[in-house]
Amino acid sequence: MPTDAQLRCLYTIAYQLTYLMFQPIHLICIDGRTQNLFILAGQEEEIEFEITADREVL
């Protein structure tokens, strides 16, 4: 389950991707090894983000 900080950061990134950049989001999931929230986006699935539990974006 994502942390509250991860969800707040996810909302900001999702807004920027979809509303400002008009990029589709293909996948959002939790990495079972690191507990980071993973986002795969972009027309060609070329945009990747990882959000750590303390809201750091990798």
PDB file of N, H, CA, C and O in Angstrom:
ATOM      1  N   MET A   1       0.836  -1.169   0.000  1.00  0.00           N
ATOM      2  CA  MET A   1       0.000   0.000   0.000  1.00  0.00           C
ATOM      3  C   MET A   1       0.891   1.245   0.000  1.00  0.00           C
ATOM      4  O   MET A   1       1.811   1.335   0.812  1.00  0.00           O
ATOM      5  N   PRO A   2       0.635   2.208  -0.895  1.00  0.00           N
ATOM      6  CA  PRO A   2       1.467   3.412  -0.938  1.00  0.00           C
ATOM      7  C   PRO A   2       1.278   4.275   0.306  1.00  0.00           C
ATOM      8  O   PRO A   2       0.213   4.279   0.924  1.00  0.00           O
ATOM      9  N   THR A   3       2.324   4.999   0.657  1.00  0.00           N
ATOM     10  H   THR A   3       3.190   4.996   0.155  1.00  0.00           H
ATOM     11  CA  THR A   3       2.241   5.920   1.792  1.00  0.00           C
ATOM     12  C   THR A   3       1.471   7.166   1.382  1.00  0.00           C
ATOM     13  O   THR A   3       1.244   7.410   0.197  1.00  0.00           O
ATOM     14  N   ASP A   4       1.078   7.940   2.366  1.00  0.00           N
ATOM     15  H   ASP A   4       1.263   7.741   3.328  1.00  0.00           H
ATOM     16  CA  ASP A   4       0.363   9.185   2.102  1.00  0.00           C
ATOM     17  C   ASP A   4       1.223  10.137   1.270  1.00  0.00           C
ATOM     18  O   ASP A   4       0.718  10.798   0.362  1.00  0.00           O
ATOM     19  N   ALA A   5       2.509  10.207   1.575  1.00  0.00           N
ATOM     20  H   ALA A   5       2.919   9.670   2.312  1.00  0.00           H
ATOM     21  CA  ALA A   5       3.429  11.074   0.826  1.00  0.00           C
ATOM     22  C   ALA A   5       3.550  10.622  -0.629  1.00  0.00           C
ATOM     23  O   ALA A   5       3.594  11.456  -1.533  1.00  0.00           O
ATOM     24  N   GLN A   6       3.603   9.317  -0.860  1.00  0.00           N
ATOM     25  H   GLN A   6       3.567   8.640  -0.126  1.00  0.00           H
ATOM     26  CA  GLN A   6       3.671   8.796  -2.226  1.00  0.00           C
ATOM     27  C   GLN A   6       2.401   9.147  -3.004  1.00  0.00           C
ATOM     28  O   GLN A   6       2.478   9.522  -4.174  1.00  0.00           O
ATOM     29  N   LEU A   7       1.245   9.030  -2.369  1.00  0.00           N
ATOM     30  H   LEU A   7       1.182   8.725  -1.419  1.00  0.00           H
ATOM     31  CA  LEU A   7      -0.010   9.344  -3.049  1.00  0.00           C
ATOM     32  C   LEU A   7      -0.107  10.830  -3.416  1.00  0.00           C
ATOM     33  O   LEU A   7      -0.594  11.179  -4.492  1.00  0.00           O
ATOM     34  N   ARG A   8       0.357  11.695  -2.516  1.00  0.00           N
ATOM     35  H   ARG A   8       0.752  11.411  -1.642  1.00  0.00           H
ATOM     36  CA  ARG A   8       0.340  13.132  -2.829  1.00  0.00           C
ATOM     37  C   ARG A   8       1.255  13.454  -4.004  1.00  0.00           C
ATOM     38  O   ARG A   8       0.905  14.257  -4.869  1.00  0.00           O
ATOM     39  N   CYS A   9       2.416  12.831  -4.032  1.00  0.00           N
ATOM     40  H   CYS A   9       2.700  12.179  -3.330  1.00  0.00           H
ATOM     41  CA  CYS A   9       3.353  13.035  -5.134  1.00  0.00           C
ATOM     42  C   CYS A   9       2.792  12.435  -6.428  1.00  0.00           C
ATOM     43  O   CYS A   9       2.933  13.031  -7.496  1.00  0.00           O
ATOM     44  N   LEU A  10       2.160  11.265  -6.340  1.00  0.00           N
ATOM     45  H   LEU A  10       2.045  10.781  -5.472  1.00  0.00           H
ATOM     46  CA  LEU A  10       1.536  10.640  -7.508  1.00  0.00           C
ATOM     47  C   LEU A  10       0.490  11.560  -8.113  1.00  0.00           C
ATOM     48  O   LEU A  10       0.423  11.694  -9.334  1.00  0.00           O
ATOM     49  N   TYR A  11      -0.319  12.191  -7.290  1.00  0.00           N
ATOM     50  H   TYR A  11      -0.264  12.082  -6.298  1.00  0.00           H
ATOM     51  CA  TYR A  11      -1.343  13.104  -7.789  1.00  0.00           C
ATOM     52  C   TYR A  11      -0.711  14.250  -8.578  1.00  0.00           C
ATOM     53  O   TYR A  11      -1.188  14.603  -9.657  1.00  0.00           O
ATOM     54  N   THR A  12       0.355  14.826  -8.043  1.00  0.00           N
ATOM     55  H   THR A  12       0.743  14.539  -7.167  1.00  0.00           H
ATOM     56  CA  THR A  12       1.038  15.939  -8.717  1.00  0.00           C
ATOM     57  C   THR A  12       1.621  15.502 -10.062  1.00  0.00           C
ATOM     58  O   THR A  12       1.463  16.194 -11.067  1.00  0.00           O
ATOM     59  N   ILE A  13       2.289  14.363 -10.075  1.00  0.00           N
ATOM     60  H   ILE A  13       2.418  13.800  -9.258  1.00  0.00           H
ATOM     61  CA  ILE A  13       2.889  13.861 -11.315  1.00  0.00           C
ATOM     62  C   ILE A  13       1.819  13.495 -12.329  1.00  0.00           C
ATOM     63  O   ILE A  13       1.955  13.813 -13.510  1.00  0.00           O
ATOM     64  N   ALA A  14       0.755  12.832 -11.889  1.00  0.00           N
ATOM     65  H   ALA A  14       0.643  12.574 -10.930  1.00  0.00           H
ATOM     66  CA  ALA A  14      -0.323  12.443 -12.802  1.00  0.00           C
ATOM     67  C   ALA A  14      -0.984  13.676 -13.412  1.00  0.00           C
ATOM     68  O   ALA A  14      -1.303  13.678 -14.601  1.00  0.00           O
ATOM     69  N   TYR A  15      -1.188  14.705 -12.627  1.00  0.00           N
ATOM     70  H   TYR A  15      -0.929  14.703 -11.662  1.00  0.00           H
ATOM     71  CA  TYR A  15      -1.765  15.952 -13.132  1.00  0.00           C
ATOM     72  C   TYR A  15      -0.862  16.568 -14.200  1.00  0.00           C
ATOM     73  O   TYR A  15      -1.337  16.962 -15.264  1.00  0.00           O
ATOM     74  N   GLN A  16       0.423  16.649 -13.920  1.00  0.00           N
ATOM     75  H   GLN A  16       0.809  16.329 -13.055  1.00  0.00           H
ATOM     76  CA  GLN A  16       1.352  17.243 -14.876  1.00  0.00           C
ATOM     77  C   GLN A  16       1.438  16.425 -16.154  1.00  0.00           C
ATOM     78  O   GLN A  16       1.460  16.987 -17.249  1.00  0.00           O
ATOM     79  N   LEU A  17       1.486  15.106 -16.027  1.00  0.00           N
ATOM     80  H   LEU A  17       1.468  14.649 -15.138  1.00  0.00           H
ATOM     81  CA  LEU A  17       1.578  14.250 -17.207  1.00  0.00           C
ATOM     82  C   LEU A  17       0.333  14.356 -18.089  1.00  0.00           C
ATOM     83  O   LEU A  17       0.442  14.518 -19.304  1.00  0.00           O
ATOM     84  N   THR A  18      -0.840  14.267 -17.478  1.00  0.00           N
ATOM     85  H   THR A  18      -0.929  14.136 -16.490  1.00  0.00           H
ATOM     86  CA  THR A  18      -2.065  14.178 -18.269  1.00  0.00           C
ATOM     87  C   THR A  18      -2.629  15.529 -18.668  1.00  0.00           C
ATOM     88  O   THR A  18      -3.071  15.689 -19.806  1.00  0.00           O
ATOM     89  N   TYR A  19      -2.629  16.505 -17.774  1.00  0.00           N
ATOM     90  H   TYR A  19      -2.270  16.375 -16.849  1.00  0.00           H
ATOM     91  CA  TYR A  19      -3.271  17.781 -18.055  1.00  0.00           C
ATOM     92  C   TYR A  19      -2.338  18.778 -18.740  1.00  0.00           C
ATOM     93  O   TYR A  19      -2.760  19.500 -19.644  1.00  0.00           O
ATOM     94  N   LEU A  20      -1.088  18.822 -18.323  1.00  0.00           N
ATOM     95  H   LEU A  20      -0.745  18.235 -17.589  1.00  0.00           H
ATOM     96  CA  LEU A  20      -0.157  19.806 -18.882  1.00  0.00           C
ATOM     97  C   LEU A  20       0.630  19.271 -20.080  1.00  0.00           C
ATOM     98  O   LEU A  20       0.855  19.996 -21.049  1.00  0.00           O
ATOM     99  N   MET A  21       1.048  18.005 -20.015  1.00  0.00           N
ATOM    100  H   MET A  21       0.866  17.416 -19.228  1.00  0.00           H
ATOM    101  CA  MET A  21       1.887  17.429 -21.071  1.00  0.00           C
ATOM    102  C   MET A  21       1.116  16.530 -22.033  1.00  0.00           C
ATOM    103  O   MET A  21       1.657  16.121 -23.060  1.00  0.00           O
ATOM    104  N   PHE A  22      -0.149  16.217 -21.713  1.00  0.00           N
ATOM    105  H   PHE A  22      -0.588  16.550 -20.878  1.00  0.00           H
ATOM    106  CA  PHE A  22      -1.007  15.360 -22.541  1.00  0.00           C
ATOM    107  C   PHE A  22      -0.367  14.007 -22.851  1.00  0.00           C
ATOM    108  O   PHE A  22      -0.405  13.539 -23.989  1.00  0.00           O
ATOM    109  N   GLN A  23       0.223  13.381 -21.822  1.00  0.00           N
ATOM    110  H   GLN A  23       0.254  13.761 -20.898  1.00  0.00           H
ATOM    111  CA  GLN A  23       0.867  12.073 -21.954  1.00  0.00           C
ATOM    112  C   GLN A  23       0.012  11.018 -21.246  1.00  0.00           C
ATOM    113  O   GLN A  23      -0.477  11.265 -20.144  1.00  0.00           O
ATOM    114  N   PRO A  24      -0.173   9.856 -21.859  1.00  0.00           N
ATOM    115  CA  PRO A  24      -0.942   8.801 -21.191  1.00  0.00           C
ATOM    116  C   PRO A  24      -0.123   8.123 -20.089  1.00  0.00           C
ATOM    117  O   PRO A  24       1.104   8.050 -20.163  1.00  0.00           O
ATOM    118  N   ILE A  25      -0.815   7.639 -19.088  1.00  0.00           N
ATOM    119  H   ILE A  25      -1.811   7.698 -19.028  1.00  0.00           H
ATOM    120  CA  ILE A  25      -0.192   6.840 -18.026  1.00  0.00           C
ATOM    121  C   ILE A  25      -0.588   5.394 -18.284  1.00  0.00           C
ATOM    122  O   ILE A  25      -1.775   5.079 -18.365  1.00  0.00           O
ATOM    123  N   HIS A  26       0.398   4.516 -18.414  1.00  0.00           N
ATOM    124  H   HIS A  26       1.362   4.772 -18.349  1.00  0.00           H
ATOM    125  CA  HIS A  26       0.145   3.123 -18.747  1.00  0.00           C
ATOM    126  C   HIS A  26       0.097   2.212 -17.526  1.00  0.00           C
ATOM    127  O   HIS A  26      -0.666   1.245 -17.501  1.00  0.00           O
ATOM    128  N   LEU A  27       0.906   2.513 -16.514  1.00  0.00           N
ATOM    129  H   LEU A  27       1.525   3.298 -16.534  1.00  0.00           H
ATOM    130  CA  LEU A  27       1.022   1.603 -15.377  1.00  0.00           C
ATOM    131  C   LEU A  27       1.402   2.372 -14.127  1.00  0.00           C
ATOM    132  O   LEU A  27       2.259   3.256 -14.162  1.00  0.00           O
ATOM    133  N   ILE A  28       0.753   2.025 -13.018  1.00  0.00           N
ATOM    134  H   ILE A  28       0.058   1.307 -12.989  1.00  0.00           H
ATOM    135  CA  ILE A  28       1.125   2.522 -11.694  1.00  0.00           C
ATOM    136  C   ILE A  28       1.118   1.308 -10.780  1.00  0.00           C
ATOM    137  O   ILE A  28       0.099   0.627 -10.663  1.00  0.00           O
ATOM    138  N   CYS A  29       2.246   1.027 -10.128  1.00  0.00           N
ATOM    139  H   CYS A  29       3.074   1.580 -10.223  1.00  0.00           H
ATOM    140  CA  CYS A  29       2.299  -0.132  -9.231  1.00  0.00           C
ATOM    141  C   CYS A  29       3.357   0.091  -8.151  1.00  0.00           C
ATOM    142  O   CYS A  29       4.189   0.994  -8.245  1.00  0.00           O
ATOM    143  N   ILE A  30       3.302  -0.752  -7.128  1.00  0.00           N
ATOM    144  H   ILE A  30       2.626  -1.486  -7.052  1.00  0.00           H
ATOM    145  CA  ILE A  30       4.285  -0.739  -6.050  1.00  0.00           C
ATOM    146  C   ILE A  30       5.333  -1.809  -6.345  1.00  0.00           C
ATOM    147  O   ILE A  30       4.993  -2.965  -6.599  1.00  0.00           O
ATOM    148  N   ASP A  31       6.607  -1.420  -6.310  1.00  0.00           N
ATOM    149  H   ASP A  31       6.883  -0.482  -6.103  1.00  0.00           H
ATOM    150  CA  ASP A  31       7.706  -2.383  -6.459  1.00  0.00           C
ATOM    151  C   ASP A  31       7.812  -3.167  -5.154  1.00  0.00           C
ATOM    152  O   ASP A  31       8.094  -2.591  -4.104  1.00  0.00           O
ATOM    153  N   GLY A  32       7.591  -4.457  -5.216  1.00  0.00           N
ATOM    154  H   GLY A  32       7.361  -4.925  -6.069  1.00  0.00           H
ATOM    155  CA  GLY A  32       7.588  -5.288  -4.020  1.00  0.00           C
ATOM    156  C   GLY A  32       8.919  -5.355  -3.307  1.00  0.00           C
ATOM    157  O   GLY A  32       8.961  -5.607  -2.103  1.00  0.00           O
ATOM    158  N   ARG A  33      10.011  -5.134  -4.026  1.00  0.00           N
ATOM    159  H   ARG A  33       9.976  -4.929  -5.004  1.00  0.00           H
ATOM    160  CA  ARG A  33      11.342  -5.200  -3.412  1.00  0.00           C
ATOM    161  C   ARG A  33      11.670  -3.941  -2.643  1.00  0.00           C
ATOM    162  O   ARG A  33      12.200  -4.014  -1.534  1.00  0.00           O
ATOM    163  N   THR A  34      11.360  -2.771  -3.217  1.00  0.00           N
ATOM    164  H   THR A  34      10.929  -2.712  -4.118  1.00  0.00           H
ATOM    165  CA  THR A  34      11.774  -1.494  -2.626  1.00  0.00           C
ATOM    166  C   THR A  34      10.632  -0.721  -1.983  1.00  0.00           C
ATOM    167  O   THR A  34      10.877   0.240  -1.254  1.00  0.00           O
ATOM    168  N   GLN A  35       9.389  -1.121  -2.237  1.00  0.00           N
ATOM    169  H   GLN A  35       9.190  -1.902  -2.829  1.00  0.00           H
ATOM    170  CA  GLN A  35       8.185  -0.419  -1.792  1.00  0.00           C
ATOM    171  C   GLN A  35       8.062   0.971  -2.416  1.00  0.00           C
ATOM    172  O   GLN A  35       7.330   1.819  -1.906  1.00  0.00           O
ATOM    173  N   ASN A  36       8.786   1.206  -3.533  1.00  0.00           N
ATOM    174  H   ASN A  36       9.380   0.517  -3.948  1.00  0.00           H
ATOM    175  CA  ASN A  36       8.647   2.451  -4.283  1.00  0.00           C
ATOM    176  C   ASN A  36       7.436   2.362  -5.200  1.00  0.00           C
ATOM    177  O   ASN A  36       7.098   1.288  -5.697  1.00  0.00           O
ATOM    178  N   LEU A  37       6.797   3.485  -5.415  1.00  0.00           N
ATOM    179  H   LEU A  37       7.072   4.357  -5.011  1.00  0.00           H
ATOM    180  CA  LEU A  37       5.678   3.574  -6.344  1.00  0.00           C
ATOM    181  C   LEU A  37       6.260   3.818  -7.733  1.00  0.00           C
ATOM    182  O   LEU A  37       7.029   4.759  -7.929  1.00  0.00           O
ATOM    183  N   PHE A  38       5.895   2.974  -8.695  1.00  0.00           N
ATOM    184  H   PHE A  38       5.270   2.210  -8.536  1.00  0.00           H
ATOM    185  CA  PHE A  38       6.448   3.039 -10.047  1.00  0.00           C
ATOM    186  C   PHE A  38       5.379   3.542 -11.003  1.00  0.00           C
ATOM    187  O   PHE A  38       4.234   3.092 -10.953  1.00  0.00           O
ATOM    188  N   ILE A  39       5.754   4.482 -11.883  1.00  0.00           N
ATOM    189  H   ILE A  39       6.684   4.848 -11.924  1.00  0.00           H
ATOM    190  CA  ILE A  39       4.839   5.040 -12.886  1.00  0.00           C
ATOM    191  C   ILE A  39       5.486   4.893 -14.258  1.00  0.00           C
ATOM    192  O   ILE A  39       6.634   5.289 -14.458  1.00  0.00           O
ATOM    193  N   LEU A  40       4.745   4.323 -15.195  1.00  0.00           N
ATOM    194  H   LEU A  40       3.812   4.000 -15.033  1.00  0.00           H
ATOM    195  CA  LEU A  40       5.184   4.193 -16.584  1.00  0.00           C
ATOM    196  C   LEU A  40       4.224   5.008 -17.437  1.00  0.00           C
ATOM    197  O   LEU A  40       3.016   4.777 -17.408  1.00  0.00           O
ATOM    198  N   ALA A  41       4.760   5.966 -18.201  1.00  0.00           N
ATOM    199  H   ALA A  41       5.742   6.154 -18.224  1.00  0.00           H
ATOM    200  CA  ALA A  41       3.909   6.879 -18.966  1.00  0.00           C
ATOM    201  C   ALA A  41       4.560   7.233 -20.297  1.00  0.00           C
ATOM    202  O   ALA A  41       5.688   6.829 -20.580  1.00  0.00           O
ATOM    203  N   GLY A  42       3.828   7.994 -21.107  1.00  0.00           N
ATOM    204  H   GLY A  42       2.912   8.321 -20.876  1.00  0.00           H
ATOM    205  CA  GLY A  42       4.335   8.482 -22.382  1.00  0.00           C
ATOM    206  C   GLY A  42       3.739   7.751 -23.560  1.00  0.00           C
ATOM    207  O   GLY A  42       3.272   6.620 -23.428  1.00  0.00           O
ATOM    208  N   GLN A  43       3.755   8.389 -24.707  1.00  0.00           N
ATOM    209  H   GLN A  43       4.135   9.308 -24.815  1.00  0.00           H
ATOM    210  CA  GLN A  43       3.202   7.803 -25.926  1.00  0.00           C
ATOM    211  C   GLN A  43       3.881   6.478 -26.268  1.00  0.00           C
ATOM    212  O   GLN A  43       3.221   5.527 -26.688  1.00  0.00           O
ATOM    213  N   GLU A  44       5.176   6.423 -26.090  1.00  0.00           N
ATOM    214  H   GLU A  44       5.711   7.195 -25.749  1.00  0.00           H
ATOM    215  CA  GLU A  44       5.963   5.219 -26.393  1.00  0.00           C
ATOM    216  C   GLU A  44       6.418   4.516 -25.114  1.00  0.00           C
ATOM    217  O   GLU A  44       7.363   3.727 -25.140  1.00  0.00           O
ATOM    218  N   GLU A  45       5.755   4.798 -24.007  1.00  0.00           N
ATOM    219  H   GLU A  45       4.988   5.439 -23.985  1.00  0.00           H
ATOM    220  CA  GLU A  45       6.113   4.242 -22.689  1.00  0.00           C
ATOM    221  C   GLU A  45       7.565   4.558 -22.332  1.00  0.00           C
ATOM    222  O   GLU A  45       8.272   3.720 -21.772  1.00  0.00           O
ATOM    223  N   GLU A  46       8.005   5.778 -22.661  1.00  0.00           N
ATOM    224  H   GLU A  46       7.431   6.459 -23.116  1.00  0.00           H
ATOM    225  CA  GLU A  46       9.397   6.162 -22.435  1.00  0.00           C
ATOM    226  C   GLU A  46       9.623   6.970 -21.158  1.00  0.00           C
ATOM    227  O   GLU A  46      10.766   7.296 -20.835  1.00  0.00           O
ATOM    228  N   ILE A  47       8.571   7.295 -20.438  1.00  0.00           N
ATOM    229  H   ILE A  47       7.643   7.030 -20.701  1.00  0.00           H
ATOM    230  CA  ILE A  47       8.694   8.094 -19.218  1.00  0.00           C
ATOM    231  C   ILE A  47       8.506   7.173 -18.015  1.00  0.00           C
ATOM    232  O   ILE A  47       7.491   6.486 -17.903  1.00  0.00           O
ATOM    233  N   GLU A  48       9.493   7.164 -17.116  1.00  0.00           N
ATOM    234  H   GLU A  48      10.317   7.722 -17.207  1.00  0.00           H
ATOM    235  CA  GLU A  48       9.433   6.322 -15.918  1.00  0.00           C
ATOM    236  C   GLU A  48       9.743   7.169 -14.690  1.00  0.00           C
ATOM    237  O   GLU A  48      10.650   8.000 -14.703  1.00  0.00           O
ATOM    238  N   PHE A  49       8.971   6.941 -13.627  1.00  0.00           N
ATOM    239  H   PHE A  49       8.233   6.266 -13.616  1.00  0.00           H
ATOM    240  CA  PHE A  49       9.197   7.586 -12.343  1.00  0.00           C
ATOM    241  C   PHE A  49       9.161   6.524 -11.261  1.00  0.00           C
ATOM    242  O   PHE A  49       8.455   5.523 -11.382  1.00  0.00           O
ATOM    243  N   GLU A  50       9.924   6.749 -10.207  1.00  0.00           N
ATOM    244  H   GLU A  50      10.498   7.562 -10.109  1.00  0.00           H
ATOM    245  CA  GLU A  50       9.801   5.981  -8.975  1.00  0.00           C
ATOM    246  C   GLU A  50       9.699   6.975  -7.840  1.00  0.00           C
ATOM    247  O   GLU A  50      10.481   7.923  -7.760  1.00  0.00           O
ATOM    248  N   ILE A  51       8.729   6.758  -6.959  1.00  0.00           N
ATOM    249  H   ILE A  51       8.094   5.988  -7.025  1.00  0.00           H
ATOM    250  CA  ILE A  51       8.526   7.635  -5.807  1.00  0.00           C
ATOM    251  C   ILE A  51       8.821   6.815  -4.554  1.00  0.00           C
ATOM    252  O   ILE A  51       8.171   5.801  -4.297  1.00  0.00           O
ATOM    253  N   THR A  52       9.803   7.261  -3.783  1.00  0.00           N
ATOM    254  H   THR A  52      10.331   8.084  -3.992  1.00  0.00           H
ATOM    255  CA  THR A  52      10.163   6.560  -2.549  1.00  0.00           C
ATOM    256  C   THR A  52       9.157   6.892  -1.451  1.00  0.00           C
ATOM    257  O   THR A  52       8.310   7.771  -1.612  1.00  0.00           O
ATOM    258  N   ALA A  53       9.261   6.185  -0.347  1.00  0.00           N
ATOM    259  H   ALA A  53       9.949   5.471  -0.216  1.00  0.00           H
ATOM    260  CA  ALA A  53       8.329   6.386   0.773  1.00  0.00           C
ATOM    261  C   ALA A  53       8.399   7.800   1.345  1.00  0.00           C
ATOM    262  O   ALA A  53       7.413   8.284   1.900  1.00  0.00           O
ATOM    263  N   ASP A  54       9.544   8.471   1.221  1.00  0.00           N
ATOM    264  H   ASP A  54      10.346   8.078   0.770  1.00  0.00           H
ATOM    265  CA  ASP A  54       9.670   9.834   1.737  1.00  0.00           C
ATOM    266  C   ASP A  54       9.508  10.893   0.643  1.00  0.00           C
ATOM    267  O   ASP A  54       9.969  12.024   0.797  1.00  0.00           O
ATOM    268  N   ARG A  55       8.852  10.524  -0.458  1.00  0.00           N
ATOM    269  H   ARG A  55       8.478   9.605  -0.583  1.00  0.00           H
ATOM    270  CA  ARG A  55       8.435  11.417  -1.544  1.00  0.00           C
ATOM    271  C   ARG A  55       9.571  11.854  -2.460  1.00  0.00           C
ATOM    272  O   ARG A  55       9.420  12.832  -3.192  1.00  0.00           O
ATOM    273  N   GLU A  56      10.678  11.172  -2.440  1.00  0.00           N
ATOM    274  H   GLU A  56      10.800  10.377  -1.846  1.00  0.00           H
ATOM    275  CA  GLU A  56      11.765  11.470  -3.365  1.00  0.00           C
ATOM    276  C   GLU A  56      11.432  10.839  -4.713  1.00  0.00           C
ATOM    277  O   GLU A  56      11.048   9.672  -4.781  1.00  0.00           O
ATOM    278  N   VAL A  57      11.581  11.618  -5.789  1.00  0.00           N
ATOM    279  H   VAL A  57      11.893  12.567  -5.735  1.00  0.00           H
ATOM    280  CA  VAL A  57      11.278  11.121  -7.133  1.00  0.00           C
ATOM    281  C   VAL A  57      12.586  10.731  -7.810  1.00  0.00           C
ATOM    282  O   VAL A  57      13.517  11.531  -7.911  1.00  0.00           O
ATOM    283  N   LEU A  58      12.635   9.491  -8.267  1.00  0.00           N
ATOM    284  H   LEU A  58      11.879   8.841  -8.184  1.00  0.00           H
ATOM    285  CA  LEU A  58      13.835   8.975  -8.945  1.00  0.00           C
ATOM    286  C   LEU A  58      13.582   8.880 -10.439  1.00  0.00           C
ATOM    287  O   LEU A  58      14.466   8.469 -11.190  1.00  0.00           O
TER     288      LEU A  58
END
